[in-house]
Amino acid sequence: MARDNWGRLRGRAEHRAQLFAYYGRLPPRRDRADTLILPARYSGGSTTSLAGASPPPQRRSISPGPGTVPSVSSAEAEAEALTKALTEAEAEALAAAWARAFAHVVDRTHLATGDELSAIVDDAVRPLGLRTVVLVADLAQQVLTPLTAQAASALSVDGTLAGRCYQTGQIIAGGDPEQRVLWVPILDGTERVGVMRADLPDPACTDPATHGDPDEQTQHVARGGGAPLVATDGPELRRWLWSLAGMTGHVVMTKLVYSDRLRRIRSNGPLSPASELLWQLLPPRTFATDNVVVAALLEPHDQVAGDAYDYNSDGRWVDLAVFDGVGHDLPAGLTTAVAITAIRNARRSEETDLLALAARADELLTTTPGAQLFVTAALARLDTTTGRLRYLLAGHPPPLLVREGHVVKELAAPPRPPLGIHASGDSGPGGLVAEEQLQPGDRLLLYTDGITEARDAAGEFFGEQRLVELTERTAADRLPAPETLRRLSRAVLEHQGGKLQDDATLLLVEWSSTAKQTVLPSSI
């Protein structure tokens, strides 16, 4: 037994010595009592044996003498001392290996198509003993589909470890002793893109970089992998994987613009022409800074016509908008697109007054050829330094103010007519533009009537009261803002038997210096 333990400990020490000899971090090591092995760095590129040479004076041999077996305790002490001596070199070697992995992804993705991304990431981390698969969420946030060259089965967002990772934004460990797995959220900024599955090497594998596969071992050496690096679960590995997943998220969304296959995976089925139009106009569904989080949701994702949302962040200011165009067809989508374009165009001309923004939308809607349609809207502008909110309702349902887990009021300022119908008024006291002073931690929920007017089979409305109750329940759970909206949407869908009869939009804003912590992994 003692000899077996010694063999394992000595093998571990030899593995580390080989690793750092490969990276040129160690002085010559003594392999046997009569043989000195020089790393390639010190021997002109080849390993050299010098019979009879003396070991470096600062290190003594831990090889057992002829006919002797060291005690387990002394062998453990020797191995522990060697491990401590190599800690700094090991960290530098691993950092260098990760740097090569990141460089591999950056270099390869310049010319890559969307369906090659997962394979590129996987190839980059193989020398570290990892295997990865990139999974992308659909617009309905119901399934996670592997981004592989061949079609692969999707995983449900509900009831799976992958889905739990997606919902919570946290790194989730899974698998069993034979197959250890980490699920890592993939974000583009703070927009939820999907998850990355990272398979860690089998602890019993002699070459973690190849996962014990002889063919993989040959390929690993051919790629110049050198001595294998052991990737073990811990804070350092999770930080590297989180950064890799973030880079992957940026690349996926960049490739989405010109990859129909990625768009099909994201849509998880055909989109109506109106939906195709609006989804290309909308900003990401989640955005965060140090003191504000904005999350949005639009359903039914494949049949949406007149609903939309918009936001903008410049310095201390965040502009917010929710739209509901009359009708449920392509003309409704075109009308909403005109309203969004008018307000964005005015804003980018440095117009910030809410009444002036609405007037620009009125002008463009009434002068655009075609049927005279209109759009209800809620426009707002938040000072994220002071919490001062100015808002304007254009024939739209009033937003809900959530404070300390409870809906404390509706922001029910006197509305002006919908956009596209000229209105008069001023922004003075008692005018159409109202103000509200937010408190740190407040949430503001803007929505369209497709939420409250959703009917079940008996004709009962979902209603404002049920929306208030669900909003308070999710607030009490301290869920991330995007997950709060996903669950609200699921409740509305369940109320209507799984299919919405009207467009439904939600926009949630949280003003808090800690809100950003809910959309990023807490362990990083």
Residue pairs with C-beta under 8 A, 6 or more apart in sequence:
2 69
2 70
2 71
2 72
3 69
5 72
5 75
6 64
6 69
6 70
6 72
6 75
9 75
9 76
9 78
9 79
10 62
10 63
10 75
10 79
12 79
13 62
13 78
13 79
13 82
13 83
15 227
16 82
16 83
16 86
16 90
17 26
17 29
17 82
18 227
19 90
19 93
19 227
19 228
19 229
20 26
20 86
20 89
20 90
20 93
21 29
21 37
21 39
21 40
21 41
21 227
22 39
22 40
22 226
22 227
23 89
23 92
23 93
23 96
23 226
23 227
24 39
24 40
24 41
24 42
25 86
25 89
25 92
25 93
26 39
26 86
26 89
27 42
27 56
27 59
28 36
28 37
28 38
28 39
28 42
28 55
28 56
29 36
29 37
29 39
29 59
30 36
30 37
30 55
30 56
30 59
30 61
30 63
31 37
31 49
31 63
32 63
33 61
33 63
33 65
34 51
34 52
35 49
35 50
35 51
36 49
36 50
36 53
36 54
36 55
37 47
37 48
37 49
38 47
38 48
38 50
39 47
40 46
40 47
55 61
62 75
62 78
62 82
64 70
70 78
93 229
94 128
94 229
94 236
97 127
97 128
97 229
98 128
98 240
100 124
100 127
101 124
101 125
101 127
101 128
101 244
102 124
102 243
102 244
102 247
104 120
104 123
104 124
105 120
105 121
105 124
105 244
105 247
105 248
105 251
106 247
108 120
108 123
108 124
109 117
109 120
109 251
109 255
112 120
112 255
113 255
113 259
114 147
114 252
114 255
114 256
114 259
114 261
114 262
115 147
115 148
115 149
115 259
115 261
115 262
116 149
117 134
117 147
117 248
117 251
117 252
117 255
118 132
118 133
118 134
118 146
118 147
118 148
119 148
119 149
121 132
121 134
121 196
121 244
121 248
122 131
122 132
122 133
124 244
125 131
125 132
125 198
125 231
125 244
126 209
126 210
126 216
126 220
126 223
126 225
127 209
127 220
127 223
127 225
127 226
127 228
127 229
128 209
128 229
128 231
129 200
129 201
129 208
129 209
129 211
129 228
129 229
129 230
129 231
130 198
130 199
130 200
130 201
130 231
131 198
131 199
131 211
132 196
132 197
132 198
132 199
133 146
133 147
133 148
133 196
133 197
134 146
134 147
134 186
134 194
134 196
134 248
134 252
135 144
135 145
135 146
135 147
135 154
135 155
135 162
135 186
135 194
135 195
135 196
135 197
136 144
136 145
136 147
136 186
136 193
136 194
136 252
136 262
136 265
136 266
137 143
137 144
137 157
137 166
137 192
137 193
137 194
137 195
137 266
138 145
138 265
138 266
138 267
138 268
138 301
139 266
139 267
139 268
139 279
139 301
139 302
140 268
140 299
140 300
140 301
140 302
141 157
141 166
141 192
141 486
142 156
142 157
142 158
142 268
143 154
143 155
143 156
143 157
143 268
144 154
144 155
144 156
144 157
144 160
144 162
144 163
144 166
144 194
144 195
145 152
145 154
145 265
145 268
146 152
146 153
146 154
147 194
147 252
147 262
147 265
155 162
155 163
156 163
157 163
157 166
157 167
161 172
161 174
161 181
161 183
162 183
162 195
162 197
164 170
164 172
164 183
165 171
165 172
165 183
165 184
165 185
165 195
166 185
166 192
166 194
166 195
167 483
167 486
168 480
168 483
169 185
169 187
169 192
169 480
169 483
169 518
169 519
169 520
169 521
170 185
170 521
170 522
170 523
171 182
171 183
171 184
171 185
171 238
171 241
171 242
171 521
171 523
171 524
172 182
172 183
173 180
173 181
173 182
173 183
173 233
174 181
174 182
174 183
175 181
175 199
175 200
177 203
178 202
179 199
179 202
180 199
180 200
180 203
180 233
181 197
181 198
181 199
181 200
182 197
182 198
182 200
182 233
182 237
182 238
182 241
183 195
183 196
183 197
183 198
184 195
184 196
184 197
184 198
184 238
184 241
184 242
184 244
184 245
185 192
185 195
185 196
185 245
185 521
186 192
186 193
186 194
186 195
186 196
186 245
186 246
186 248
186 249
186 252
187 193
187 245
187 246
187 249
187 519
187 520
188 249
188 250
188 252
188 253
188 284
189 284
189 286
189 287
189 288
190 286
190 287
190 288
190 293
190 516
190 519
190 520
191 249
191 253
191 284
191 285
191 286
191 287
192 285
192 286
192 482
193 249
193 252
193 253
194 249
194 252
196 241
196 244
196 245
196 248
198 241
199 211
200 231
200 232
200 233
201 208
201 209
201 211
201 212
201 230
201 231
202 208
202 211
202 212
204 212
205 211
205 212
206 212
207 217
207 220
207 228
208 228
208 229
208 230
208 231
209 216
209 217
209 220
209 225
209 228
209 229
210 216
210 217
210 219
210 220
210 228
220 228
231 237
235 523
238 521
238 523
238 524
239 524
242 521
242 524
252 262
255 262
256 262
256 263
256 266
267 301
267 302
269 302
270 302
271 279
271 301
271 302
272 302
272 303
272 304
272 305
272 330
273 330
273 333
274 303
274 304
274 305
274 306
274 329
274 330
274 332
274 333
274 334
275 301
275 302
275 303
275 304
275 305
275 333
277 330
277 333
277 334
277 337
278 298
278 304
278 305
278 307
278 308
278 333
278 336
278 337
279 298
279 301
279 304
281 308
281 337
281 340
282 296
282 298
282 308
282 309
282 310
283 296
283 309
283 310
283 311
285 295
285 296
285 297
285 298
285 482
286 293
286 294
286 295
286 296
286 481
286 482
286 519
287 293
287 294
287 295
287 311
287 313
288 294
288 515
288 516
288 519
289 313
289 384
289 516
290 513
290 516
291 384
291 385
291 511
291 512
291 513
291 515
291 516
292 313
292 318
292 382
292 384
292 509
292 510
292 511
292 512
292 515
293 481
293 509
293 510
293 512
293 515
293 516
293 518
293 519
294 311
294 313
294 318
294 320
294 481
294 507
294 508
294 509
295 480
295 481
295 482
295 484
295 485
295 507
295 508
296 309
296 311
296 485
296 505
296 506
296 507
296 508
297 482
297 485
297 486
297 488
297 489
297 505
297 506
297 507
298 304
298 307
298 308
298 309
298 503
298 504
298 505
299 450
299 489
299 492
299 493
299 500
299 503
299 504
299 505
300 499
300 500
300 503
300 504
303 500
304 333
304 503
305 325
305 327
305 328
305 329
305 330
305 332
305 333
305 503
306 323
306 324
306 325
306 326
306 327
306 328
306 332
306 333
306 335
306 336
306 375
306 503
307 322
307 323
307 324
307 325
307 336
307 448
307 450
307 503
307 504
307 505
308 322
308 323
308 325
308 336
308 337
308 340
308 505
309 321
309 322
309 323
309 446
309 505
309 507
310 319
310 320
310 321
310 323
310 340
310 343
310 344
311 318
311 319
311 320
311 321
311 507
312 318
312 319
312 344
312 347
313 319
316 383
316 384
316 385
317 352
317 381
317 382
317 383
317 384
318 381
318 382
318 384
318 509
319 347
319 352
319 379
319 380
319 381
319 382
320 378
320 379
320 380
320 381
320 382
320 446
320 507
320 509
321 340
321 343
321 377
321 378
321 379
321 380
322 377
322 378
322 396
322 446
322 447
322 448
322 505
322 507
323 336
323 339
323 340
323 375
323 376
323 377
323 419
323 448
323 505
324 336
324 375
324 376
324 377
324 396
324 448
324 449
324 450
324 503
324 505
325 332
325 333
325 335
325 336
325 339
325 373
325 374
325 375
326 332
326 335
326 373
326 374
326 375
326 376
326 418
327 335
327 373
328 502
328 503
331 370
331 371
331 373
332 373
334 370
335 365
335 373
335 374
335 375
335 420
336 375
338 361
338 364
338 365
338 368
339 361
339 364
339 365
339 375
339 377
339 419
339 420
341 364
342 360
342 361
342 363
342 364
342 365
343 357
343 358
343 360
343 361
343 379
345 360
346 356
346 357
346 360
347 357
351 357
351 360
352 381
353 427
353 433
354 379
354 380
354 381
354 390
354 391
354 392
354 427
354 433
355 392
355 425
355 426
355 427
355 432
355 433
357 379
358 377
358 379
358 392
358 394
358 416
358 419
358 423
361 375
361 377
361 419
361 420
362 419
362 420
362 421
362 422
362 423
365 373
365 374
365 375
365 419
365 420
366 372
366 420
366 422
372 420
373 420
374 395
374 417
374 418
374 419
374 420
374 421
375 394
375 418
375 419
375 420
376 394
376 395
376 396
376 418
376 419
376 448
377 393
377 394
377 395
377 396
377 418
377 419
378 391
378 392
378 393
378 394
378 396
378 397
378 398
378 399
378 446
379 391
379 392
379 394
380 389
380 390
380 391
380 392
380 399
380 444
380 446
381 389
381 390
381 391
382 388
382 389
382 438
382 509
382 511
383 389
384 511
387 437
387 438
387 439
387 440
387 442
387 511
388 435
388 437
388 438
389 435
389 436
389 437
389 438
389 444
390 433
390 434
390 435
391 399
391 411
391 413
391 433
391 434
391 435
391 436
392 413
392 416
392 432
392 433
392 434
393 412
393 413
393 414
393 415
393 416
393 432
394 415
394 416
394 417
394 418
394 419
395 415
395 416
395 417
395 418
396 415
396 418
396 448
397 447
397 448
397 449
397 452
398 410
398 411
398 412
398 413
399 410
399 411
399 444
399 445
399 446
399 447
400 407
400 409
400 410
400 411
400 444
400 445
400 447
400 467
400 468
400 471
401 407
401 408
401 409
401 410
401 411
401 436
401 438
401 442
401 443
401 444
402 408
402 442
402 443
402 444
402 445
402 471
402 472
402 475
403 439
403 441
403 442
403 443
404 441
405 472
405 475
405 476
406 472
406 475
407 468
407 471
407 472
411 434
411 436
411 444
413 432
413 433
413 434
414 432
414 434
415 432
416 423
416 425
416 432
417 423
423 432
425 431
425 432
426 432
427 433
438 444
438 511
440 511
440 512
440 513
441 510
441 511
441 512
441 514
442 510
442 511
442 512
443 475
443 481
443 508
443 509
443 510
443 511
444 508
444 509
444 510
444 511
445 471
445 506
445 507
445 508
446 506
446 507
446 508
446 509
447 467
447 504
447 505
447 506
447 507
448 503
448 504
448 505
449 502
450 500
450 502
450 503
450 504
450 505
451 462
451 467
451 488
451 492
451 504
451 505
451 506
452 461
452 462
452 463
452 464
452 467
453 461
453 462
453 502
454 461
454 462
454 492
454 495
454 496
454 500
454 501
454 502
454 504
455 461
455 462
455 495
455 496
455 501
456 462
456 495
456 496
456 497
457 497
462 492
462 495
462 496
466 491
466 495
467 488
470 487
470 488
470 491
471 484
471 488
474 484
474 487
474 488
475 484
478 518
479 487
479 518
480 518
480 519
481 508
481 510
481 515
481 518
481 519
482 519
484 508
485 506
485 508
488 506
489 504
489 506
492 500
492 504
493 499
493 500
